[in-house]
């Protein structure tokens, strides 16, 4: 690719040189402008692929270094059955669908952007939810919590409550 640029530049230099002493000055200036434009396009075409690949590499690196979520390992400690796992998955999906229906398109876009960037801290506060939206979200959360509780055995419920208490105790004070 670089060799073709060198050949192009050499050819353009030959074009720029006046072919004879009496050449019209305006024609000579037009040739210079065209030659400069060609070199600019050739250099841009040669460097553009490397710029695009560098940008894609940076994006991949950022997503690969994202911190894993901490909350998922607690469910594994409950020793859920496959049936319970399927029920909980359905409950979470329903809650997500209900929550999405409460939000405006702009609010959903804000959440998606925060999810992609990995910066979820404070995203709920930045949504500027209306009082009605806040109440609907609270109702959805309470319903989801109750449904999850109904799927778990009494021993699992107790273990879940114990894990919540431990998490609260380990949480830094605000």
N, C-alpha and C positions, 0 to 999 in steps of 0.2 A: 504494500500500500504506500509506504514512504517513498519507494523508488518511483512510483508513478507520479507522485507529487513533484519530485525533483525533475523528472522529464517534462512535466507540465510547465514548471517554472522556467526551465531552460528554453522551451518553445516560446513561452510568452515574452521572455527577454528578447528573443530574435524578432518577435512581432513589434515590440516597442521601438527597436532601433529603426531609424528612418532608412527606407530602402534606397533613397537617393537624396542628394543635397537640396533639391528644390521642392521637396514634399510639402504639401499644404500643412500649416501649423495646426489648424482646426482638426484635420483628419488625424494628425499625430496625437493630439490630446484625446480624441475619441478612442484611439487604439490603446492608450495608456489606461483610461478608465475601464475599458473592457477587460484588459489584462489583469488589472487589480481585482475586478469583480470575479473573474475566473479563479484567481489564486485564493480569494476569500472563500468561495464556494468549495473549492477542492480541499482546503485546510479544514473547513467546517465539516465536510463529509468524512474526512479522515479521523477527526477527533470525536465526532458525535457518538459513534458506537462505544468508545471507551468511557465517555462520560455517563452514558446510560447504564452500562454494566457496573460502573462504580456506584451509581446511585442505587441500583437494585441490591448490590452487595451490602450497602449500609442499612437498607431497610430490613434485609434478612437478618443481619447481625442484631439489630435492635429487637426484633421479635424473638430471636433465639435467646437473648439474655433476659427476657422478661421473667420476673420472679414467679415461681409456681404458687398457686393459691394454697393457703394453709388449712382452710376449713374442711377439705375433703377427707382427710385421714381419720377424722372422728367417726364417720359412718362405718368405716372398716372395723373399728373396735367393737361395734355393736353386733357383729356376726349376723348380719341380715340374711334371710333366706332369699332365694331367687325371686320368689313371689313378692316378698316385701320390697326388694329392689325395684321390681317392675312397677309396683304400686306407687312407690315414692317418686319414681321417674315420671309417672303420669301426673301425680299431684304437682310436682315442680313445673312440668310443662304447662299444665292448666293455669297455674299461678302466673307464669310468665306471660301467657296469652292474655289473661285478664289484665295484668299490669300494663301490657303494651296497648290494650284498648283504652285504658284510662289516659294515657299520655298523648300529647300532640305529636305530629310528625317531627317538629323541630326538637322536642324533648327526646324523642326516640333517637334522633340523629346525634344528639349530645351524648347520650348514654353509649351509643355504638362507638363514637369517636373515643370516648374515655376507655372503653373496653379494648379497643385496638391499640391505644397508646400504652395501656397498662396502668394509667394514672386514674384510678377510680376514687381516690380520696376526695371527699367533698362534692362529688358529682351530683348527689341527690339535692344538696342545698342550692347548687347552681341552677337547678331546673326551674326554680321559681314556681313551684306547684301552687295551684289555687287551693282554697280551703276544701272545696268539694273533692278535688283530686287527692288531697292528703287523707281525707276521710275514707275515700274509696280504697286507697292503698292500704290504710290501716285495717279495713275490713277484710281485704284480700289476705293480708299477712296473718290476721287472727284465724281466718278460715283455714288457711294452709297449715298453720301450726296445729290446729285441732285435728285436721285430717291426718297429718303425720303421726300425731299422738295415737290416733285410733288404729294405725297400722302396726305400731310397735307393741310388743308384749310388756307387761308390767315391769319385768326385770330390765328390759331395754330402755323403757321410759326412765327408770331410776338411774340407770347408767348414763343416759343422755343428760339428765338433770345434773348429775355429779360432774360430768365433763364441762357443762356450762358454768358451774360454780368455780371449777378450777381455772377455766379461761378468764372469768371475771377477776379472780384473785391474782392472776398473772398479768392482767392488763395494766399498763402504766397509768398512773393517775393523771387526770387532765388539769 
